[in-house]
């Protein structure tokens, strides 16, 4: 595809994207601001084209500066937030992994601990263990409070990460999710639920009990049931430890919160919106309509725009783990 056609496609796609939020809105609804580039700078699309296509070879190092410059343009109105916090970002539409914990640690360990730490978090979830470490890393590298802002999604393992935060900033489009560990794409608690359903069926149809017993003996090992239950209990323990380590105590008992997040919801994709999250965590943890949320929403929209450009121009997947000056990464998209 010719450069001109790529650029036109990128601009056309961007015009259909949701507008970002600007500072100063008094309510929690998303406010629009146009996506035209700053008048005193080069068009961000042109910068990305140059970064992606220079010498015909793509590298993340070429992308970092134009992305950082573009991010800085879009957050100038949030001076209060920029001055108040040490700010870090985890934005990824793919699974959270141990390499994400490593990348976050490299950035956070260089920060001073004299300010509260704000993590802008957008994640579909992933592995429990690195999420636990990421929350611990943020907690240990500030002498003040640790806050999480969720512009859109912090599901599953990302909800576990948020359990370590003193404040969770959410808005109309924000959602957390159940912390139900999965193995091979299936919730670990599904096996226990399935066995209960089978037991109920044998009560209703006692003549089929031998058939069910024979089938289960062939497809299920007894130790698997115990292992899956222990995985779920481990998720409870991780969440409880993060909740207890907070500087400000949650409005409910940590063990009650953790068990609700692991066992209360029947669907992995269940939407825990701001109102319900407030009920789960109790008074004082979940806050809405804040400038921190508005900042995170503007940053999310900016990074989503960059991700679209990288997808169109380089056919690669974009993600961001780091501070506001460095954190842009890409990887080859799976076919």
N, C-alpha and C positions, 0 to 999 in steps of 0.2 A: 504493500500500500504506500502511495506517495505521501511525503511529509504533509503537504497541504491537506490531503484528504483525512489523514489521521487527526490533524489539528482541528478540522471542522467537525469531525465525529466527536472528539473530546469535548469541544465547546457545546455541541448540541446535546450531548449526554448530560453535561453539567447543568445546562439550563433547566433540565427536567428534575434535577435533584432537589431535595428538601432544603430550604434556606436555613442558614445558621441563626443562632440566637445572639443578640447583641446585649452588652451590659446596659443596665438601667431599667429593664422591664420590671414592673412592680408585681406582676403575677407570675404564675408558673407555666403559662402557656408558651409554646414555641413562637418566637417572634422572627419575622423575615428580615433579611438584609441581602442586597443583591450580591452576586458573586463576581462583579467586575473587579479586575486587579487595581491595586493602588496606582494613582495617576502618575506618581513620581518614580515608578519602577517598571522594569521589564515585565511583560505578561508572564505569570507563573507557568502557563502552558508552554511558552517558548523556553523558559528555563528548564522545564522537565524534558522537553524534546531534545534540547542541547545535552542535558545530562545523560539521557538514555541513549542517544544516537551518536554521541561524539566518538570518532574513530571506529564506529561500527561495533564497538564492544561495550557491553553493559557491565557496570560494577556499582555496588552499593556506595562506595566512596564518592562517586560522581553525583549520587543522588542526595547525599546528606545535607550539603550546604543549601541547594535550592529549596529543599523541603523545610529546613530550619528557617530560612529567610521568609518563606511563605507563611509558616506558622507564626513567626514574630509579627508579620503584617496583620494577621487576623486577631491577635490577642492584645493589641496596643491599648484597647479601651479598658482593660482589666488590670490597671496599675495596682489597685488595692490588693488583688489576689496575688499578683506577681511579687509585691513587696512583703506580703504577709507570710507566704509559704515557701518552702523548698518543694518544687513541683516535679513529679515524675509521671510517666505515661506508660500504660500497657494497653495497646490497641491491637487486636488480632481477631480475625474472623475464623481462625483455625484453632486447633486444640492447644491448650496450655501445656507446656512440657518443661522438663528440667533445664533445658537451654535457656528458657525465658527467665527462670530464677537466676541463672548465672549472669545473664545480661543485665538484669535489674540490679543485682548485687554490685556489679562493676561500677555502675553509676551512683547508687545510693551511698556506697562506702566512702565516696569522695566528698559527700556533702557535709556541711556543718550541722550540728544538732541543735543549734540555737533557735531554730524556727519550727513551727509545726510542719508536718510533712503531709502533702496532699498528693494522693495517687488518683489520677484519672483512669478509670478502669472500664474497658469494653472487651468482653470475652464471652465466648459460648461455653467455657469450662474446659476441663481436661483432667489431667492427673492430680490426685489429691495431694501427694507429698510435695511437689514443687509449689503448689498454691499455699500450703502451710508455711513453707520456707519463705516465700515472697512476703507474706503477711508479717512473719517474724523479723525479716530484714528491715521492713519499713518501721516496725515498732522499735527495734533496737537502735536505729540511727536517727532518732530525734529525742531530745530531752523534753519536748512539748507533746502535744496531742498528735495522733495519726488519724487523718481523715481520708475517706474514699468518696469520690464523686462518680456516679454511674449515669452517663448520658443516655445510654440505651440498655445494654444487657450486661449483667454479671451473673451468669448462670452456673449452677452446680459447683464445681471446684472454685470458681471465681466468687461465689457467695461465701464459701468457706474463707477465702482470702479476706473478704469484707468483714468477717466476724471479728477480726482483730482491730478494727477501726473504732475510734471513740465516737466518730460521727460518720454517718452514711448519707451523702447528699443525693437526693433523688428528685425526679420531675415527673411530668405527665406520661412520658414515654419510657421511663426507667423500669427495669424489672430485675429482680433476683430470681433464684430458682431453688428447688429442693436439692439438698446435698445427698443424692443417692448414687453411690459409686456404681460404675458399670464395668462389666467384663464382657469383651467381645460384643459390645454394643447393646447389651441387655442389663437392666438394673439387677444388682445382686439380690435385692429383696423379692424379685419376681419369682424365683424358684420357690421360696417359702410360701408365697401367695398361691402359686400353682398347686403345691402340695395340699394346701388347705382346701382349695377348690375340689381337688380329687377326693380328699377325705369326705367332704360334704356330699359328693356324688355317690360315694359308696354307701353312705347312710340312706340316701334316697333309693339306690339300686343295689342292695346287699348281694344280689346274685352275681354282680360284676366285680366284686372285690378281689377275687382270685385273678381275674384278668388284669386289673390295675396293678396288683402286686407283682405279677410276672413281668409286666411291661416296665415298671419302675426298677425292678432288680436288674434289668438289662441296660437301661439308659442312665441310671443314677448311682453314683457312689456315695455312700453315707457321709464320708469325710468332706465331700463337696458342699453339702448342706451346712455343715459346721463352719467350713472355711468362708462361705459367702456371708454367713451371719457375723463372723468375726470382722470381715472387711467393713460391714456397715457399722459395727460397734467402734471400729477404729476411726471412722469418719466422725462419729459422735465425740470421741476423745479429742481429736484434733480441734474440732470446733469449740469444745468446752475449754481447752487450754488457751486458745486464742482469746476467748471471751474473758477469762479470768485475768489475763495479762494486760488488759486495757487499763489506761490511767483513770478513766471514768467508768464506773461500774454500770452494767446494763440495767434496764428497768425490771428485768425478770431474772430468775436464777439461771446461770449459764447451762446447767444440765437440762433444764426445761427447754431453753431455746434450741440447744443442739439436737435434742431428741425430736422436737417439732420439725426442724429442718430436714432431718434424716428420715423420719418415719411418718410424718403427718400427711404428706401429699402422695397421691397415687400415680401421678404421671411425671416423668422426667422433665417434660417441657412446661409444667404448670407455671403460670405467671404469678409471681409474688410482687404485686405492685407496691407503690410507696405506702398506701394506706395499710395494706396487709402486713408489709414489712414492719411498719411501726407497731402493729399489734404483736408480731412475733418477738421483736427485740425489746418491747416495752418502752416506756416514756424516755425520751431524751436521746435516743441513738439515731433514728431516722429523721432527717430534717428536709423540708421541701421549700421550693421557691427561693433558694439562697443564691447569692452571687457565685458561690463555688459551683453550684449546678449549672448556672448559665454559662460560666466560663468553660466547664467541661463539655457542654453541648456545642458551643462554638468550636472548640478544639476537635470534637468528634466529627463535625461536619467538614472541617478543613481536612482532616486526615482521610475521611471517606472520599473526598474529592481527589486527593492525591492518589489514593488506591485505585480509583477509576482511571486516572491518567496512566498510571503504571501498567494497569491491565491492558488498556487500549494500545499504548505505545510500545510496550516491551513484552506483553504477554506473560507477565510475571505476577506473583502474589505479593502484595505489600503488607508489612506489619511494622509496628513501631514500639520499641521497648527502650526507654531511656529518659533523659531529661528533655527540656524544650529546645536545646541546642544540638542534640545528637541522639539519634535513636532509630532513624529510618533504615529498614532492612527489606530485602526482597528474597524470594526463592522461586525456583522453577515451579510452574503450576503443574499439578498432576493431570495427566491426559485422561 
